[in-house]
Amino acid sequence: MGSVEAPLLLPAPSVEGCPGCVMEWRKANSKGRVPYMELFFVGVTSLASSLPITCLFPFMYFMVRDFHIAKTEEDIGFYAGFLAASYMVGRAIAAIFWGILADRIGRKPVIAFSILSVVIFNTLFGLSTTYWMAITTRFVLGALNGLLAPIKAYSVEVCQTEHQALGLSLVNTAWALGLIVGPALGGYLAQPTEKYPYIFSEDSFFGRFPYLLPCLSVSAFATIVLISCIWLPETIHKHKVPERAKIVKALSSQVGYQDSPRRKSLLQNRPWMSTMLPYCFFSLHDTAYSEILSLWAVSDRKYGGLSFSTEGIAEVLSMAGASLLVYQLIIYRWVHKILGTVNSSRVASATSIVVIATYPFMTYLSGVNLSFALCAAAMIKSTLSITATTGICLLQNNVVCQEQRGAANGISTTAMSFFKSIAPIGAGALFSWAQKRQDATFLPGDQVVFVVLNLVQLLGLISTFEPFLVLPALPE
């Protein structure tokens, strides 16, 4: 970072009506202040996008069971995996398109359309009466919700360099908050006629659609966020790149701020390409972990589970989300400052392997001890996962220029979504297989599940070292 102080007021943007120039001018005149308003928009829009995913976790097992598609209870995990994967398959197919479109027409219209898709198709998911209708609505929602690529680019573009880690981490902070609100909505509002018979009767609308109420709650919040997008400032420049580069350079030279790494093809950008491998491995692990944790916790003890209720697992996930929220807002910036972008990912990944290894031993606990152990492990694991992923995401966004950021995030989102679509299917099949081998001599029952999870995490850790990861010739 440069040490030259910025003048009290820099000249107004020379390209009238260009939102990108206005944003660069605002950053240049910010004197190092955090852009709280813009980051608030990043947080609430990311939260609205994450809630349809996290809301599903507590009742996914029961939803599949109610559709009567699984022949045995052990097969429910297999079908639940396909249901969870349908969203990620849709996102994998369309993410590159949304990223490129966000580079062409701007971040704001893509973000607004994505939130609109949440309002419509998340509601339709709650109205599903068959397994295939549920999968279809989840798939379409994933394909039309192109928020992740532009919001990551946006969170970096509204911040000066010293605040970019905070901006990008807020996208993950929204996921943390989603892990609090989403499971709570899913756990407490699903099947309302059973939980609150004095309010909802079996003959009511919610008796016919037992999973609609949490979906309606998410859609209502997304509607409020959609309206708030009216005030979302744009960051894309509306003029030719050479002219834009000249303006940015003039502003940057006065504040010691740089926004433009070398402009070259993304496929020729070795530092960016090398981040894809750890990003995909970490995403595969995190999604498989979330799938297995919910299925394992609510399944019966005779199958190696913990016999938690939907409310019980909702409380565990909410506690994990709460700890993650505190960590992201208060602690992460110091971890990033002390360890750096890459080392923080490495340390978090290695520690995560140790934490996962403790899960099979929880079947020997019961009552308060079990709840405490599961909550503590889930809280620690969530903070480690977000640290590893945020470090790689920050590296991805810092080695490309703004004109490529939407496409870069779109490509990485596609790759990540592909792995995330494989994760629940594989995790569900692995979990179902493990339940049928409780008396096996080698790694019986759930033990084999957590060993496989750790193997995936180990591959992610290895990919953060040379020669797999190519570090850029830029300061972290």
N, C-alpha and C positions, 0 to 999 in steps of 0.2 A: 504494500500500500504506500502511496506517496505521502510525504509529510507536508506538502504545500497546502496552506489553508485556502479555502475557497473564498472568493469575494463575498461581500454581504449579499449581493444580488447579481446573478449572471444575466446576460441579455436574454430577452424573450426568444422563444423558438422562432427560427427564421422561416420555416415552412408552415404557413398558416393552415390551420385545420387538420394538421397531422397529429393523431393521438400519441404516436410513438415519440415524436419530438417533444410533445408536452410532458410525457412521462420522463424522458431523459432530462428535461429542464428541471422538473420537480425533484428528481433525484440529485441533480447537481447542486440545487439550492437547499437540500435538506439538512446540510451540516452534520451528516452522520446519524440523523434521527431515524428511528424505526418507523416504517410506514404502517402504522397500526390499522388504519381504516382499510387499506388494500388487503392486508393480511387477515383481517376479520372476514372479508369476503371470501378469501381463499379457504378459511376454516369452515364457514357455514356451507359453502357449495360442495366442498369435499365431504362434509358430514352427510349432506343430503344424498350424495352418491353412494356412500358406504352403508347407510342404514338398510337398504334393501338386501344387502349381502349378510350383514351381521344379524339382522332380525330373524333370518331363517334358521340360524344355528340351533336354538333350543327346541323347536318343534318339528324339525326336518324328519327325525326318526318317527314321530307319531303321525306326521302327514303321510309319509309313505305307507305306514301300517294301515291307515284309514282308507287308502286307495285300493287295498287288497290285491296288490300286484305281486307281492312277495309270497312265495309258497310256504316258507318257514320263517321263523323269527330271525334265524341266523342270516337269511338272505336280505334282510331289510337294509343292512349297511351297504350292500352292493347297489341296490336301486337308489338309495339316498346319495351315493357317490355320483351317479349320473345326473340326478336332479341338481346337485350343487355345481356340477361341472358345466351344465348347459349355459349358465350366465357367462362363464369364462370362455367357452367356445365361441359364443356370439361376439364377445369383446375382442378375441384374438383375430377373428375374421375382419372386423371393421376398424380396428384401432389405427392402422396406418393411414387409412382414408381420412379419419378425423384429424389426425396429426397434420397431414399435408394440407387439409382444408383450413385448419387453424392458422397455418403459415400464410395461406392465400387471402382469406377473408377476415382474419382476426380471431383472437381468443374468445372474445365476448359472445358472438353469435353461436359458436360451437358449444360453449359452456351453457348458455341459456337453453338451447335445443336439448342438450343432454338432461338437464333438470326436468324439462317438459316430458321427456320419455319416461323418467322415473314416476312422475305423477300419473301417467296413463297406464303403463304396463305393470307397475307394481300393484296397482289396484286390481287389474285383471288377474294377476297371479293369485291374489286373495280370493278371487271368485272362481278359482279352478275347481272343477268337480271330478276331473280324471287326472291320472298321472301324466298323460301325454299333453294335456292342456297346460299343466303346471310347467313341464319342461319347455314347451313352445313359448309361453309368455316370458320365461326366464331367458331363453335364448334371444328373443327379439329385444328384450330390455338390455341385455349385454351388448348386442350389436348396435343399438341406437344410443346408448349411453357412452359417448366419446369424451367424457370429461377428463379422464386421468392424464392424457398426453398434454392438452392445452393448459390444465391447471398447474402442472409441474413447471412448464415453461413460464407461465404467468407468475408463479411464486418467486421465481428467480429474477424475472425482468422488472418487478416492482421494487426490488431491493438493491442497494449498493453491495459491493463485494463482501463487506464485513457482516452483512445481515443475511446473506444468501442461505447459510446453513439453517438459520431460524426460519426463513421463508419456506424452504423445501421441507423442513421437519414438520411444519404446520399441516402439510398434506397428510403426513403420517399421524400427527396429533388428532386430526379429524377421525382417522381410523380408530385411534385410541378412544375417543369420545363415542364413536359408533359402537365400540365393544362394551361401553357402559349402557348406552341408551338402547341399542339394538336388541341385545339379548334380554334386557329388562322388558321391552315391549313384546318381544316374542314369547318370553316365558310367562309373563303375567297376563297378557291380553289374548293369547291363543286359547281356543276352546273356552270362551267366556261362559257358556251355559253350564259347564261343569264346575268352573271355579266360582262363579257368581250367579247361582241359580235364582237368587232373590232379585236380581236385576235383569238377567237375560233368560227367557224361557226357551225350552226345547223347540217350540213352534215358531220362534222369532227368526228374523233374517239371519242373525248370527248363529242360530242353531243349525241352519242349513249350510252356512259357510263358516265353519269354526275357526278359520285362520284369516278371515278378512279384517277383523278389528285391528291387529297390529299393522297390517298392510295399509289400511286407511289412515292410521296415525302417521306413518312414514310419508304417505302421499300428501297429507295435509301440511306437514312441515316443508316438504319439497315445493309445494305451491307458494308458501310464504317466501322461500328462498328464490323461487323463480321471479316473483314480483320485485324482490330486492336487487336482482341483476340489472334492473334499469339504471341503477347508479354505479354499476361496475365500470371503472375506467379501462379503456383499451390500451394495449402496449405495443401493438404492431404499427410499423411505419407505413404510411400511405403514399410513398413516393419511391423513386428509383434508389437502389442500394448505394451507388457511389455518392449521391447527394446525402443520403442518410449517414454514411460512414464519415463524411466530412464534418457534419454537424456534431455527431457523437464524439469524434476526435477532439473537436474544439471544446466541448463541454468537459470531456474526460481529462484533458490536459490541465484544467484548472482545479480539479479535485483529486487527481491521482487515481482515477477510476478507470478500469478497463473492462470492456464488455465483449470484445471481439477476438476470440482465438483465431487461429489460422483457418481461412475459408478453403475447404477442399471437400471432395466427395466424402460422404459418410462412410462409404465402404473402404475408402483409403485412409480413414482416420483410425489408426491402430489403437490409440488409447481408448477411444470410444467403443470400438469393436470388442476390445478385450474385456470391457466391463459387462458385456452381455452374459458371459458364462456364470460369474458369481451371482449376478442379479437373478438369473433364471433358477439357479440351484437354491438360493435363499427363498425365492417365491414358491418353488415346488415344496420345499420343506415346511414353510409357514402355513400354506394352505392345507397340506396333508395333516399337519399337526392340529390345526383348528377342527378339521373334519373328524379326526380320530378322537380328540379330547371329548367332543360332544357325544359321539357314539359310545365311547368307552365309559363315560361317566353315567349315562342313563341306562345302559344295558344291565341285565340282571347279573348278580354275583356268581350264579352258577355257570355263567358264560365268561367269567373273568372280569366283569365290569364292577362298577361301584354302586349301582342301584340308586343313583340320584334321580330326583324328580326334575321336571322342566324348570320349576322355580329354583331348585338347588343349583343346577348348572348355570342358570341365568345369574344367580348371585356370584358364582365363581368368576364368570366371564366379566361381570360388571366390576368386580373388585380388581381384576387384572387390567381392565380398561381404565379405571380410576388411577391406578398406580402409573400406568403408561402416560396418562394425561399430565400428571404432576411431573413425571420424569422428562417428558418432551418440552414442557414449558419452562422448567426451572433448571434441571440437571444436565440435559443433553448438550447444551451449548458449551458447558465447561468440559465435558468429556471430549467433545470435538476439538476444543481449543488445546487440551492437554495432549491427547493421543494423536490427533490429526484425522483426516478423512479415511485413509486406508487402515491404519493401525486400530482405530476404534472398531471397524468392521471385523478385523481379525480377532481381536480380544473378545468381542461379543460372541462371535461364532464359536470359538473354542470353549468359552464358558457355558454356552448353550448346550453343548454336548454333555457336559457334566450334569447339568440340571435334568435333561431328558432321561439320563440313566437312572434317576431316582424314582421315576414314575411307576415302574412295575411293582416296587416294594410297598406302594400305598394300599394294595389289596389286603395287606396284613393289618391295616388300621381300620378303625370304625368310629362313629360318632363325631364328637368335637375334634378329636385328633386328626381324623381323616379330612374333615372340612378345612381345618387350619393348614394341614400339609398341602392339600391340593390348591388352596388359595395362594399360599406362599410361593409354591412352585410356578403356578400360572402367572403370578405377578412378576416374578423374576424373569421368566421365559419371555414374556411380552416385551419387557424393556430391552432385553438382549436382541430379540428379533428386529425390533425397530431400529436399533443402533446399527446393526449390520446392514440393513436395507437402505437406511438414509445415507450412510456414507457412500455406498455405491451410486445411489441416485444423484448425489451432489457431484460426484466425480463425472458422471455422465453429462450433466448439464453444463459443467464448466469447461469441457473440452470441445464444445461446438459453439458456433456463432448463433445469434438470434434468428437469422433467416432459416436455420436448419433445426432449431430447437423443437418445434412442433413435430416435424417429421421424425427427428431422432427419438423423441419421447413416444411417438406413435409406433415406431418400429420396436422399441424396447418393450412397450406395453403389449404389442402383439406377441412377441416372444415370451414375455412373462405370463400373459394370459393363456398361451398354449400350454405352458408347464403347469399353470394353475388349473387348467381344465383336465389335465392328466392326473393331477394330484388327488382330487376327491374320488375319482373313479378307481385309481390304484389303491388309495387308502381304504375305500369302502370294500373292495375285493379282498385286500389283505386282512382287514379286520374280520370279515366274514369267515375267511379261511382260518384265521387264528382262533376264532371262537369254537371251531370244530376240532381243534387239536389241544384241548386242555390237558390231556394226559401224555403228551409227547415227552420224550426223554430230553431232547435238545431244544432249548428255548420254547417251553410250552406256552400256549395261550398268548396273552398280551405282550409277553417278553419279546417275541420275535417282531412285533409291530414297532416297538420303541427302538429296537436295534436297527431296523431298516431306516427309521427316521434319523437316527444318528449317523448312519452311513451317508445319507443324502447331505446332511449338514457338514460332514467331513469333506465331501467333494466340494462343497461351496467354500469351505475354509481353504482347501488346497488351491482353488482357482484364484484366490486373492494374492498369491505369490507369483513371482517370475518363474517360468517364462509365460505363464498364462495371463497375468495382468501386466500390461504395459503402462507405466506411469508417464504422464505428460511432462514436458519440460516447462511446467507452470507451477507457481506456488500453490499449495493446497488451500 
